[in-house]
Amino acid sequence: EVQLVESGGGLVQPGESLRLSCVASGYTFDDPTIGWFRQAPGKEREGVSCIRRDDGSAYYRDSVLGRFTISSDNAKATVYLQMNDLSPDDTAVYYCAAPCLLGTEELVRHWGQGIQVTVSS
């Protein structure tokens, strides 16, 4: 059974940082991509960032470029999302997803349970 388990969410103030983690188990990574989507209240789920575990190529949606960094520890089957300079617009439930392609959910076969990130003063 494939499991993607997220951790690291919470409540922070604008300008602060959080690091999300996603541990994958039971997944063969036949597709080397993994990453993060998010869904804000009343909005559709959107791709945030994806990474290729084989060569480290990383992809970001424009609104997080320069603030978020995705990385992967292949030995630990873990992907991270370092989120800096958070704003209230980043408030959402964040989902780990594999495979991962920004702009579409159609390729995703496995989802994490989701973790809340709230940015508020």
C-alpha positions as a printed NumPy array, in Angstrom:
array([[  0.   ,   0.   ,   0.   ],
       [  1.33 ,   3.391,  -0.992],
       [  1.29 ,   6.05 ,   1.681],
       [  2.32 ,   9.692,   1.496],
       [  2.415,  11.234,   4.949],
       [  2.801,  14.98 ,   5.372],
       [  4.019,  16.846,   8.413],
       [  5.193,  20.313,   9.364],
       [  2.117,  22.445,   8.852],
       [  0.73 ,  24.932,  11.317],
       [ -0.108,  28.542,  12.057],
       [  2.454,  31.243,  11.37 ],
       [  2.488,  34.997,  10.97 ],
       [  3.095,  36.751,   7.654],
       [  6.757,  36.776,   6.735],
       [  7.558,  33.649,   8.709],
       [  8.656,  30.244,   7.438],
       [  7.545,  26.627,   7.559],
       [  8.987,  23.404,   6.204],
       [  6.675,  20.661,   5.066],
       [  7.82 ,  17.064,   4.824],
       [  6.314,  14.142,   2.965],
       [  7.465,  10.594,   3.609],
       [  6.597,   8.09 ,   0.904],
       [  6.245,   4.414,   1.681],
       [  5.307,   1.519,  -0.55 ],
       [  5.913,   3.614,  -3.649],
       [  8.242,   2.356,  -6.354],
       [  8.779,   5.769,  -7.96 ],
       [  8.308,   4.327, -11.418],
       [  7.72 ,   7.984, -12.266],
       [ 10.481,  10.047, -10.616],
       [  8.313,  13.085,  -9.931],
       [  6.766,  14.029,  -6.606],
       [  5.618,  17.311,  -5.177],
       [  3.014,  19.514,  -3.612],
       [ -0.442,  20.803,  -4.402],
       [ -2.585,  23.068,  -2.249],
       [ -6.218,  23.998,  -1.897],
       [ -7.358,  27.228,  -0.321],
       [-10.914,  27.642,   1.006],
       [-13.351,  28.112,  -1.846],
       [-10.703,  27.58 ,  -4.496],
       [ -9.615,  24.754,  -6.733],
       [ -6.584,  22.674,  -5.874],
       [ -3.46 ,  23.966,  -7.592],
       [  0.04 ,  22.711,  -8.168],
       [  2.697,  24.404,  -6.05 ],
       [  5.964,  22.665,  -6.792],
       [  7.254,  19.418,  -8.264],
       [ 10.665,  17.774,  -8.297],
       [ 12.292,  15.006, -10.285],
       [ 14.054,  12.683,  -7.879],
       [ 16.442,  11.427, -10.547],
       [ 18.057,  14.711, -11.532],
       [ 16.755,  17.209,  -8.985],
       [ 14.938,  19.384, -11.518],
       [ 12.431,  21.542,  -9.677],
       [  9.362,  23.395, -10.87 ],
       [  7.317,  26.099,  -9.158],
       [  4.137,  28.025,  -9.734],
       [  4.89 ,  31.688, -10.32 ],
       [  3.408,  32.938,  -7.063],
       [  5.863,  30.941,  -4.928],
       [  8.967,  31.294,  -7.075],
       [ 11.803,  32.698,  -4.996],
       [ 10.041,  31.979,  -1.707],
       [  9.524,  28.213,  -1.747],
       [ 12.176,  25.552,  -2.275],
       [ 11.466,  21.906,  -2.929],
       [ 14.037,  19.222,  -2.219],
       [ 14.24 ,  15.464,  -1.986],
       [ 16.173,  13.069,   0.218],
       [ 15.985,   9.917,  -1.852],
       [ 17.567,   7.726,   0.813],
       [ 14.735,   8.674,   3.168],
       [ 12.051,   8.706,   0.453],
       [ 11.164,  12.151,   1.712],
       [ 10.371,  15.364,  -0.117],
       [ 10.475,  18.743,   1.566],
       [  8.919,  22.1  ,   0.842],
       [ 10.691,  24.99 ,   2.516],
       [  8.312,  27.943,   2.545],
       [  9.729,  31.358,   3.347],
       [  8.164,  34.802,   3.526],
       [  4.723,  33.307,   3.86 ],
       [  1.688,  35.453,   3.184],
       [ -2.018,  34.983,   3.951],
       [ -2.464,  34.005,   0.283],
       [ -0.465,  30.861,   1.047],
       [ -3.079,  29.677,   3.518],
       [ -4.332,  26.315,   2.291],
       [ -4.349,  22.595,   2.831],
       [ -1.141,  21.281,   1.283],
       [ -1.078,  17.838,  -0.314],
       [  1.847,  15.662,  -1.206],
       [  1.295,  14.093,  -4.616],
       [  2.981,  11.548,  -6.843],
       [  3.535,  11.636,  -9.728],
       [  3.563,  15.415,  -9.987],
       [  3.138,  17.794, -12.88 ],
       [  2.322,  21.448, -12.376],
       [ -0.87 ,  22.534, -14.04 ],
       [ -2.749,  19.276, -13.846],
       [ -3.869,  16.674, -11.344],
       [ -4.49 ,  14.103, -14.032],
       [ -1.15 ,  12.353, -13.555],
       [ -1.389,  12.093,  -9.776],
       [ -1.952,   8.515,  -8.621],
       [ -1.271,   8.976,  -4.924],
       [ -2.233,  11.76 ,  -2.534],
       [ -1.274,  12.471,   1.027],
       [ -3.983,  13.202,   3.556],
       [ -3.285,  16.925,   3.454],
       [ -1.904,  19.276,   6.063],
       [ -3.125,  22.721,   7.037],
       [ -0.943,  25.789,   6.631],
       [ -2.423,  28.994,   8.003],
       [ -0.742,  32.362,   7.662],
       [ -2.368,  35.017,   9.79 ],
       [ -1.461,  37.88 ,  12.074]])
